[in-house]
Amino acid sequence: MPRRHHYLIAVLLLILVSVGIAYLRREPPSAPAALPPHSYVKALRQAHDGQPGAARVLYQQLQRHDLAPIRRAALYAELPNYPSPQALKLAQVDLENDEPLVRRAAIASIRRLLPAAQRSLVLGPLLDDDEQSVRFAAVDALLGLDPDAIGLYFGPLQAALEQYQQALQQKPDDAEAQVHLARLYLHENEYTQAAAALQRSLALAPESPDALATQVRLLERQGHHDQSRQVLAKALALRPDSAFLQHELGLWLIRHDQREYALLALSRAVELEPDNADYRYTLAVTLHDLEQSDAAQKQLETLLSRQPANRRARVLLIQYWKETGQLQNVQVLLAELERQNPDDPILQQGL
């Protein structure tokens, strides 16, 4: 082989080696920015605790497509405290999610995000969902609406309700299922069937608080007010330290126009379970109805100190402070709300 050819081959080999070394040493292409592994946990805690920026990070997490269904469902438990057009849009998208667990979570969230008059338009189509549990979740979310609010979905709702009742009837040995069945019958004013379902539940779990509370409501609806009071009294005699039963007694007294006496039971319920937001909220409303404004406001302040994300309590306290002319306090609550969720509809109302 001529010397010139040897020289050309050597040059080509040198070029190839140089290119190979350059390729191996080059910087890898930058990957798209990814959320850190802890971002989900951090965002969920931020939303649960009502920290500044909570709505923003919650919405960001709901826009992800790599979350496990159970994690995505947990986000929807927090979403109702951060309402906005974007929050509703995100929840509506997940009404078509492939996972029934996520669809049910979105339904529960929308149930709290939307007023009754708008709820059926969004959730009505889920009454024909392929998954039974999703259809039943839609029924639970729409029960109690008047026919005008249900509108075109009145027929589908009745059909799904019948399916729901039939499914629960197939679980006679499930105490919780029978209580739920009794409530469905109670909604339809089918008192005989409701009583039978309750008897099955109480036979399985004689001290079930939910069953006892439903029995009280059933007796009241039938006009048996003395018997309903006796059921509560008997249950409380056995479990005087039950916060649930004390709260139910308070509600019974309110329904029978005995708010002054109700305060004792409601206060006892809060004393027994100080972190129960529903109990403290009911106590605050009752105090306000009895024109004890300062005490009502203090209960709501305590609630917010324990649960800063509780929008329902925040909105009510804003209302109460407006009524008493405490506009500086109103401004503080609105400022905190704006840091949590700058798109909250109440911020558009101002003072």
N, C-alpha and C positions, 0 to 999 in steps of 0.2 A: 504494500500500500504506500503511495507517495507520502512524503513527509508533510505535504500541505494538508492532506486529509486527516493525518494524526492531529495536526494543530487545530483543525475545525472541530473535531470530535471533543478534544479537551476543552475548548471554549464553550461548546454546547453543554457539556457536563457541569462546568463551573456555573453557568447561568442557571441550570436546573436546580443545583444545590442551593444557590443563593435565593432563588424564588421560594424553595421549600422552607428554608430557615426563616425567611421573612413572613411566610404564611403562619408558621408555628408560633412566631413571636407576636403576631398582631393581636390587638385587643379584641375580645369577643364583642359582638354587637350588643348594645345596651338593651336589656329586656324592658318591656313596658312596666311602669311603676306599679307595684302590687301592694295591696293592703298588708300590713304586718300581721303575723299570725294572731296576735293578741287583740286586734282591732275589734273583732266581734264582741268579745267579753267586755272590753273597755266601753264600747258604744252602748251595750245593753245596760251596764252599770250606770253609765252617764244618764241614760234615759230614765232608768228606774229611780235614780236619786234626784232627778230634776236639776242637773247641773247645767251651767251655761253651754249653749251649743247642742243641747240634747236632741232637738228636732233634726238638726242638720245631719248628725252622725247616724241617727236612726233611719232617716231617709236613705242615706248612703248605703247602709247595710241592706236595706230592702231592694236596692237596685242590683245587688250582687246575684250571680247565677250559680255560685258554687257552694251555697249553704245547704247543709242537711235539712230535711223537712222539719225536724223537731226544733232546730235552731231558728228557722224562719218563722215558725209558729210562735216561738217565744217573743219575737219582735212585735208581733201583732197584739200581744197582751199589753204592751206599753203604748202602742200607737194612739189610742183614743185620748191620751193626755196631751197629744200634740196635733190637734186638728188643723187642716189647711187644704186647699184644693189639691196640692201635691200628695198629701197623705191619703186622701180619698182616691186619687188616681192610682197610686201604688196598690192600695187594697183591692181596687176593682180589677187590676191586671191579674192578681193572684186568685181571683174567683175562677180563673181558667187554668190554674196551675194543675200539673199532672197528678200531684199528690193530694188525696182527700184530706189529710191532716192539715195541709196548708189552706185548702179551700175553706174548711170549717173554721180555722183561725181567722181568716179574712172576713168571713160572715160575722163572727162574734165581734170583730173590731168595727165593722161597718154598722152593726146594730147600735153601737155607742156613738159612732161618729155622726150619724144622720138622724134628723128628727123623724118622727113617725110618718109624716106626710110624704117624705121622699124615699123612705126605706124600701117600699114594695117595688118601686121602679128599678132599683138596683139589685135587690135580692130575689125578686119574683122569678126570674128565669132559672134560679137554682132549684126551684120546686120540681123541675124535670131533670135534674142531674142524674147521670148514670149510676152514681154511688148512693146507696140508700142512706148512709150516715150523713151525707151532705144534704140530701133532701130534708132529712129530719132536723138538721141544724137550721135550715132555712125556715122550717115550720116554727121552731122555737123563737126565731128572731122576728117572725111576723105575727105571732099570736098576740091578741090583745088590741090589734089595730081595728079601727072601725071599718065597715064595708067601703066607705068612700075612700079611705086611705089605701085599702087593698086594691080597689079598682078592678082592672081586668084580671087580676090574679086570684080573685075570690074562688073561682071554680078549681083551679089547680091547687090552691091552699087546702080546700076541703078534701080533695082527693088524696093529697099527701098526708093530711091529718088522719084520715081513715087508715092509710097504710101504717102510719106511725102507731096508732092504737092497736092494730092487729099484730104488729111486731112485738109490742110490749106485752100483749096478752099471751104470747108464746113463752114468756119468762115468769111463770107463776112462782118460782122459787127464788126470784131475785127481788129483795126488799126494795132496793132503790128504783128498779124498773117499775114496780107496782105503785110507788109514790108518784113517779112521773106520770104514769098512766092515770092515776087519780086526778092529777092536776089538769091533764088534757080533758078528761071528762068534765071536770069542774068548769073549765072554760066554756064547754058546750052546754052547761046547765043540765048535764046528765047525772043527777045526784045519786040515783040508785047504783049505777055502774061505778061512780067514784067511791061510794061507800064500800062496795065489794072489793075494789082494788086496795083500799086502805086497810080493810080487815086482813087481807092476805099479807100486806106489808107488816102490819103490827103483829101478826101471828109469828112472823119470822124474826122481827126485831121489835119487841114490845116497847123499848125505850128510845126508839128512833126519833130524834128531835124534828126532822123534816116531816115524818109521818104525823107526829102529834100536831105540828103547826098546820099541816094541810087539813087534818081532822077538825081543828078549830075553825078554819075558814069555811069548810063544808057545812058545819053546824050553823055558823052565822048566816051563810047564804040561804039556809033552810029556815031561818028565823028562830033557831034554837039557841038563843043567846046565853041563857043560864047554863045550858049543858056545855057550851063552848068554854065558858068561864070555869066550870068544874073540871074540864079536861086539863086546862092550864094549871089550875090550882093543885090538882093531883100530881101532875108532872113536876111542878115546882116543889111540892112537899118532899118528893123523892130526891130531887136534884136542885136544892136551893142555890147552889153555887154555879149553876149553868148560865153563862152569859147569854147564850142563845135564847133560853126560855125567858130570862128576865127581859130581853129585848122584845120577844114576842108578846109578853104581858104588856109592856109599854105600848106597843102598836095596837093591841086589843083595846086598851084604855083610851087611846087616841080615837080609834074608830067609834067608840061609845061616848065621845065628847067628855072625857075625864082627863084632860091634859095635865092638870095639877098633880093628880095621882100618878100619871104616866111618868112624870119627871123622876119619881123615886125609882121606878123600875129601870128606866133608861140610864139613869146615873149609876145604878148598881151594875148594869151590863158593861158600861165603860170602865168602871172600877175593876171589874173582873177581867176584862180584855182591853187594856188601854191602847193597844195598837190596832184595834179593829176600826177602820175608817168609817164603815157604814154605821156602826153604833154611835160613834162620836158625831157624825154628821146629823143623824136623826135627833140626837139630843140637842144639837145646836139649833136646828129648825124648830123644835118644840119650844125651846127657851125663847126664841124670837117671836113665835106665835103668842107666847104669854107675855110679850113686851118686856122681856128681860134681855135687852139688847147687849149690854156689856158682857153678861155671862155667855150669851150666844157667840159673840165675837171671840171671847177667850177660848172657847172650845175649838173654834175654827183655826185660831192662831196655833193652838197646841197641835191640832191635826197637821197643819202645814209644817210646823217645826219637825214633826216626825216623818212626814211624807211630802217633801217640797214639790214633787211632781203631780200631786193630786189637783188636777185642774178644776174639778167640780167644786172642791172646797175653796179654792182660790177665787173662782168666779162668784161664789156665794158671799165670801167675805168682802169682796169688792162692792157687791151690791149693798151689804149691810153697812159698810163704812160710808158709802155714798148717802144712804138714808140719814145717817147721823152727822153728815157734813164733815167727816174726817178725810178731806181730800188729800192731805199730805200722805196719809197711810195708803190711800188708793194709788197714788203715784208710785210709791215704793213697790206695791204688789205688781203694778203694770210694768215697771222697769224690770223686775225680776222675770216676769212672764216674757217680756221682749227678748231678754237674754236667752231664755230657754227656747222660745219659738217666735221669731219675729213675724211670722205669717199667721199667727193666731187671729181668728176673726174678731175677737173681742177688742183687740188693739185698734181696730178701725173705729171703734165707738168713742175711744178716748174717755175723758171725764164727763 
